[in-house]
Amino acid sequence: MTTAGPGTRPYDATATTAVYNGFRVSFTDVCPGVPGTRSVSVWFVDDVDTATPTVIGNVPFRIQSNNGIRYSFGPGEIVSQTLDRTFSGSDFVNFNFWLSPGRDAMAATRQIHMYWRTTDTAGAPIEGEQLVTIGLSIVPVFSLTLSAGGTGGLLDFGSLYGGAQLTTNVDIRSSNAFSIRATSQYSGVMRRVTTCGETLAQTGDSAEMVGYSATLNGIPISITTAFIDTRGDGASVRSLNNVPFAVRVDPALDSSTKRAGTYCDVITLRIEPFN
């Protein structure tokens, strides 16, 4: 009985569906000259004595054969189902090592025991075991979304006045150090518009501009100043949830010096690796 095991699976924490690596368990009758068939049982044992032994690198996993049997472990527990296979000469069974999606994973390697049992031509039992290595590595992750869902939102101040502030929250996931940079439709000010986001000619008319400032997690961010987080080692995924992104109207705003109308800017936040 031999197997190379599933090896190491690259894990993308942003994927929404389960991923797997396949591996094959092969068995060969070393007495092929003896007629008849052999019946073999295969099962797996997880020796990790923890409350959640079916986790590798913070990711729940399972082993499933191509006949649909799933192997679920308990602490030090032999799986309750075995795979029985009748063969003559040689045969194999394909297994899949499944990883649950969307977890804050960390690179890890583990070994579980594969046991097998059959009988010789006289009916005497033959048993054996082999260590199966399973592992996962981390696909670099840089993700930025609104905490409420989606990638776009609106901060509506209503009537503008100096010092007014609105906040929305964002979720950040990263495996490495990252920076978040802001770009602005109207060069870092709110412009008087007919439709928010429309293309406007450059103008120096301050009567149609309103200044503002922005912060991410309380740290200033602008078209010239990036938000930088140097944590992250590439071997694990980290989530920062409900990080406040706040926009504050210039406290010195004098509305009487501005023309009536709708003022707007379109801010885009982009996350990227920080080197």
Secondary structure as GFF3:
##gff-version 3
##sequence-region A 1 275
A	DSSP	beta_strand	2	3	.	.	.	ID=ss1
A	DSSP	beta_strand	7	11	.	.	.	ID=ss2
A	DSSP	beta_strand	19	28	.	.	.	ID=ss3
A	DSSP	beta_strand	38	45	.	.	.	ID=ss4
A	DSSP	beta_strand	55	56	.	.	.	ID=ss5
A	DSSP	beta_strand	59	65	.	.	.	ID=ss6
A	DSSP	beta_strand	70	71	.	.	.	ID=ss7
A	DSSP	beta_strand	83	87	.	.	.	ID=ss8
A	DSSP	beta_strand	90	99	.	.	.	ID=ss9
A	DSSP	beta_strand	108	119	.	.	.	ID=ss10
A	DSSP	beta_strand	125	138	.	.	.	ID=ss11
A	DSSP	beta_strand	142	146	.	.	.	ID=ss12
A	DSSP	beta_strand	165	184	.	.	.	ID=ss13
A	DSSP	beta_strand	189	193	.	.	.	ID=ss14
A	DSSP	three_ten_helix	206	208	.	.	.	ID=ss15
A	DSSP	beta_strand	209	216	.	.	.	ID=ss16
A	DSSP	beta_strand	219	221	.	.	.	ID=ss17
A	DSSP	beta_strand	227	249	.	.	.	ID=ss18
A	DSSP	three_ten_helix	255	257	.	.	.	ID=ss19
A	DSSP	beta_strand	262	264	.	.	.	ID=ss20
A	DSSP	beta_strand	267	273	.	.	.	ID=ss21
###
